[in-house]
Amino acid sequence: MKNIPELKLGIVAVSRDCFPMELSENRRKAVVAAYQKGYGKLYECPTTVENEIDMMKALEEVRNAGCNALIVYLGNFGPETPETLLAKYFDGPTIYVAAAEESGDDLLDGRGDAYCGMLNASYNLKLRGIKAYIPEYPVGNPEEIADMIAEFAPIARTVIGLKNLKIISFGPRPQDFLACNAPIKQLYNLGVEIEENSELDLYAAFNDHANDPRIPDVIKSMEEELGTGNKMPGILPKLAQYELTLLDWMNAHKGSREYIAFANKCWPSFQTQFGFVPCYVNSRLTAMGIPVSCEVDIYGTLSEYIGTCISEDVVTLLDINNTVPADMYQSEIKGKFPYELKDTFMGFHCGNTAACKLSSFNMKNQKIMARALEPNQEPNITRGTLEGDIAPGKITFFRLQSTADALLKAYVAEGEVLPVATRSFGSIGVFAISEMGRFYRHVLIEKNYPHHGAVAFGHFGKSLYEVFKYLDVEDVGFNQPKGMLYKTENPFA
């Protein structure tokens, strides 16, 4: 994926001048060795920081090495001022970690007191208003520190991505979709740029791509991906033209930003004017690491992009759509999986989920739109969806949202897609999340979330939660287990 940052981590050891510098340096070398053995490359800054002069030298070294994320390592107690100024002057996310003592036989000259130093470091960061990441328990041996750095990596990648992201939208939102409407002020607070365009701008650009000489190559790519699922080949030329339109717009409108996500209009006038539905193209761009949300859902595509950075994988955006029928639950889920009926639901969208995340797929027309736009006739303008059941496996359902009064909130819930045939249409799956019924009522409904949720394919709850904390999202909901009551939950129910 070229639409997310390539991370280059650098580690700087710090040392209090009344402690042996060699202690911090040797511990740093051990951390680097552990990380490189378990995870990959890590730039080791040769300067150990004792004072502000060292701090400036170390910053120059990590910058010259191309580092975009920094580890400040307290190999001993650490100097409070220069170690916090590292994060202040480094242009990128920073993690603070500290060394555990190695041996009960070496607690005289070999004791570093980094456990204590971390307290002062955190206090000074707060005092100076400097944002940095501190793990859940930030003190450990080299292998444990290496694990902390590895857990920091997706968080750092996401933070860098957001600061270099532009969301391009084509609107306005469809009527009665106020749920997808949200103030854009928080995008700027996050460092995200937005470019809002009209559906007419998109239509003009699409028409300019008629007879584009690249269209046959895109059609060939689509044919290869669809294989036997290419049930409506006649629509591929228009879909290829549209794909080129979006990609060219992206490249022409990046401006100062490196990464792009789209939030696009997709109905109802889209079909009558463009002559197709854009779902399959949306799925293909998302598979390239360029999320495209439906229905001009700006915070939906923002959430998708966050999931892309964290998982380094394809994501999707789905409606939290419908219940699983009781008879279907009884015959295909009960006794086979550890879920109650209210733990299950179906996640659905018209056809925007990438082919690689579907068990099987076919090019179809959009059934709901066809009812209104071309009933009782051969589908024409409603062709263009990629239909199929979502592949079973672990998932994380999540969303970052701005409220009507421009406050950020988020939710994260881990679960799975069950290997149960949906017997329905669209990109769809049978989802199961423990205590979903309570989560649905006391987070999704109570806190006024829209019906769209982003889906990452794997369990990424820990990283997502940490990203939302780093972004100063104070309200992060999750599916609380039994016995842990929500604030609004009736204890007598």
Secondary structure, DSSP 8 states (H G I E B T S, - for coil): --SS----EEEEEE--TTS-HHHHHHHHHHHHHHHHHHT---EE-S--BSSHHHHHHHHHHHHHTT-SEEEEEESSS--HHHHHHHHHHSSS-EEEEEE----TT--STT---HHHHHHHHHHHHHHHT---B--SS-EE-HHHHHHHHHHHHHHHHHHHHHHTEEEEEEE---TT-GGG---SHHHHHHT-EEEEEEHHHHHHHHHHTTT-TTHHHHHHHHHHHHGGG---GGGHHHHHHHHHHHHHHHHHH-TT-SEEEEEE--SSHHHHHHSS--HHHHHHHHHTT--EESTT-HHHHHHHHHHHHHHSS-EEEEEEEE---HHHHHHHTBTTBS--GGGEEEEEESS-S-GGGBSS-EEEE-HHHHHHHSTTS---TTEEEEEEEB--EEEEEEEEEE-TTS-EEEEEEEEEE-S----S-SEEEEEE-TTHHHHIIIIIITTT--SEEEEESS--HHHHHHHHHHTT--EEEE---TT---TT--TT-
